Each structure stands twice: as C-alpha cells, then as structure tokens.
Amino acid sequence: MIAKLRGLLDETGEDWAVIDVQGVGYLVHCSTKTLAALGEIGEACTIYTDLQVSENDMRLLGFAEAAERDWFRLLTQVQGVGSKVALAILSALSTAEVQTACANGDAAMVARANGVGPKLAGRIVNELKDKAGALPASADGVAGVAVTPAGGASADAVSALENLGFKPAVAARAVAAALGELGEDASESDLIRVALKKAAG
C-alpha cells in the first residue's frame, strides 16, 4: 500500500491535488485543510496517504499529517461515513476539534461538517468516544485529552496495554507519560514497562 508521497505539488482542485513523484503524477483526494498545508504549485511537499479500493473505484486519499490520516481511518469505520463525509468532517474541523468532540460527546460540533446530520454526528461521537484518547490530535495535542504519536513504539505500546485490558484513553495517557519520561527514542518494551506502572497507579 502507498503510505506516503514526497514530491512536487503539480496541480490542485477543490478537493484534490496531483503530486509529481519523479515524473509520476499521483491524484490524491484531500481535505481543505490539507490542501492549504501543501503550499504553492511547484513546491516540494510530503503527504500521508490511504488507498481505498472498492468494486468499481480505487482512490488515494491524502493528508498533511499522519494524525489526520489516522482520524480519517477511524471515521470511515463508522457506519454511514464514507471517504467524502470523513474528508468533509476533517475539512470543517481540525483533528484536535474532532478528538475533543468525540471525547466530550459533542455531536453538534461534528454536525457542522457538510453532509453530516445530527443523527450521523451522534453515531460518530458515540462510537468513537472511547477511542478518542488513543489517537493523536495534532502535533500540539489537546489539553485534557491523551495524545500519543502515531505509529512506532508508542502506538505498539498503547496496543499492548489495551490487550492487557486497559481502556484506550487510559493506555494512551500512560504511554504518553512514559514517553515524556523516557524520551522519543524509548523502546517499545521500556515504554510498556513504565506505562504499566503509571496505568496501574
């Protein structure tokens, strides 16, 4: 699967961009926030991607941050939320706002996105409330909500704690605290060891 593209911004539209990677143009569908973050035509850019394949379509979705891609994947797991609706939500709200809305059960905030009615917004926050603490919001994080970096040892450590029975939000907070104590280069085993103490405490 294509996970990331690094190249030149070749062309943009209302909800898409073409990234030129060594002469090959990749069409990626993006939120308005990602399009704004890509820069000017001809400039170098990096975009995180998710490939969606259906019976009659194959499309590449692009995101300025790994956190936005993680939230896109989570949103599309909710019944009734396809890629267009998920991108509309991520266009209307930052990942930090989506995380806060889900953590607080604030359906009205999610309903601000185009194509998202009150019923669907309610389903989204209800289904994702417990997962809100386990995903990163953005590079800055959100006050009061646990944030851990996407991917790598920290994500594996969160998953390990969840497998041991800790709730996602508790696991994420514990790993974030362990990461702060041990540093960015900490191994997965060290993170799990310290996070277990913090989660149990």
N, C-alpha and C positions, 0 to 999 in steps of 0.2 A: 504494500500500500504506500502511496505517496504521503509522507508525513510533513514535509516542509519543502518550500521552494525558496531559492535565493537567486535573484536575477535583477533585470531591469524592468521598471514599470513601463509597459508598451502602450497601453490604451485603457481607458476606463469608461464605464457606463453608469446607469442609475444604480444598479445593484451587482455590478461585475467589474472585473479587471482582467487584463491579459498581462501575464508575467513572462518576459522573454528570458529563458534559461538556455544560454549558449545556442541561440538560434531557434529554439523550440518555444512556441507561444502556448502557455497554459491558460485556459479560460477558467477563472475561479469566481464563484458567486460569493459576495461579501455583504456584511452589514455596512450601514453608512459610516459607523464609527471606524471600522477597519479601512474603508476606502479613504477616509480623511487622514488616517495614520500612515498611509503608504507613501505619501509625498507627491512630488511632481513627475510628470511624464519624462522618461529618460533617466530617472534617478534609480540608484540601486535600492532594493528592498528585500526584506525577508518576510515570508508569510507562512503561517502554520496551516496545514490543510487536513481535510477529512474527505475521503472518497465515498460517495453514496451510489450504490448500484441497485437498480430496480429492473423489472422485466423489460421495460422499453426506454430506459434512460440511464445515463451514467453522468454524474456531475461532481465537480470538485468544488468544495466549499473552502473559503479562505478566511483566516483570522489573524489579526495583528499580534495577538498574544495567545500563548498556549492555554491560558486560563479561559479565554473566550471560547476556544475550541472545546475545552472540557465541559463548559456550561452548555454549549450547543448540543453535544452528545447527550448530556443529561436531559435537556429539554425535549429532544426528539424521542426519548424513551417514554414520554407521557402520551397516552392515547389521545389522538386528535391534534398532535403537534408535529407537523411535517417540517421540512427544511425551511420553507418560506416563512412559516409562522415563527420558528425559532430565530431566524435572522431578523424578523420584524421586532421581536422582543429585544434582541441584542442591539438593534438599531435605536430603539426607544430608551433603553436602559443600559447603564454600564454593568459590567459583571458584578461590581460591588453592590449596585442597586438591586440586581436580580437576587443576589445572595441574601441581602438584608430583607427583601420582600418575602422570600421563601422561609427564612429563619423566623420571621415575625408573623407569618401567615397573612401578609398584606396583599390580598388579591387585587385590590383597587389599583395598586401600583403597577402590577403586571398587566392589568386591563388597559393601561394607557397605550399599549402597542397596537398598531393597526391589525385588524383581523382577529383580535383576542377579546371575546366577550366575557362577561362576569362569570359564567358557568365554567368556561375553559380555564380562566385565570384561577378560579377557586380550586379546580382539579390540579393545576400545576403546583400551586403553593402547598396543597395538602400532600401530594405525592413526593415533593422534593424537600419538605420541611426537615426531615431527619438527615437528609444528605447535604444540606446547605453548609454545615460546618466542615465537611470533609473535602470540599473543593476550594481552590484558591479563588479569590475575587479579582485581584489585580496585583500589580507589583507593590502597591501601598497597603493592601489589605483593608479590612473594615474593623473599626473599633467594636469590641464586644462579640465578634464572630471569629471563630478559629480559622486560621488560614495557614496552609502548608504549601510549599512549592509543588508544582505539577511534575509528575514523573520522578524517576530516580529513586534513591534510597528512602527518601522521606515518604513518598507515595506507597512504596512497598511496606514500610514500617506501619503506616496507617492501616493498610490492608491486613497486616499481620495481627494488629491489635483488635481489629473488627472480627477477625476469625476466632479470636480468643473470647469474644462475647461483649467487647466494649462497644457502645454506641458510636456511630461515625463522628459526631461532634466531639465526644469525649476523647476518642482516639486522635482526632486531628489536633485538638488543643494540647494533648500530652506530647505528641510528636513535634509540634511547633515549639513547645517549651524545651524539649530535648535538643532540638536543632539550635535554638538560641544559646543553650548551654555548651554544646559540643562544637558548634561551628558548621559551616556549609559542607565541609569535606568529611563529615562523620560517616562511618559505615552504617549499613542497614542494621547489623547486629547490635552496634553500640546505641543506635537510636532506639531500637526496640527495648533494650535493657533499661535505659534511662527513662523512656516514655512509660514503661510498665510501672516503675516506681511512682512516677507523677500521677498516672491514671489511678493507681490503687490508693494513693494518698488523698 
